Amino acid sequence: MIYDHQNKTITTQRLVLRLFEESDAADVARLCNNYNIYKSTLYLPYPYAIEDALKWMERHRKNFDADKSYEFAVTDKETGELYGAIALSNNQAFHHGEIAYWIGEAFWGKGYATEAAQAIVQFSFADKQYHKVFARYFASNPASGRVLQKLGMKEEGVLKDHVRKDNRYEDLVYYGIVNPR
């Protein structure tokens, strides 16, 4: 993982994580306007339009520059094709942050979420000096849990029927990892 401070990019073996640009809005809308992504995410609307993408991207750079959160486009290193998104919050008071991600359904099963998340965990510990990184996912989406396990995260608890999505309650499973320093 190589973090380029000046360009705000993280490069991995196959990916470049970079800030979103307005020109990404159509691709974001196309990828996110998918019920299978919507049903596994906490805040994504459905249907999802270009306006939703633009509104979502509006504060990314300000939040990044203010060290509040870091939202990256997950893109192919060779072609630049957009695969999805990965974010890291920054709770400065507690020296920790939460990872959240989505990958377009056409790109599932290729390891992109794991590769991007590994880079974000390294970024959080090496560059941002976090003490801990955590993530949560719906129990109905075990693939997301497998990504977190591959990062070395451990299950820390399950909040039963914690959120309501599509008129049903979902368990939220929490995973975390402490900086091994």
Secondary structure, 3 states (H helix, E strand, C coil): CEEECCCCEEECCCEEEECCCHHHHHHHHHHHCCHHHHCCCCCCCCCCCHHHHHHHHCCHHHHHHCCCEEEEEEEECCCCCEEEEEEEECECCCCEEEEEEEECHHHCCCCHHHHHHHHHHHHHHHHCCCCEEEEEEECCCHHHHHHHHHCCCEEEEEEEEEEEECCEEEEEEEEEEECCC
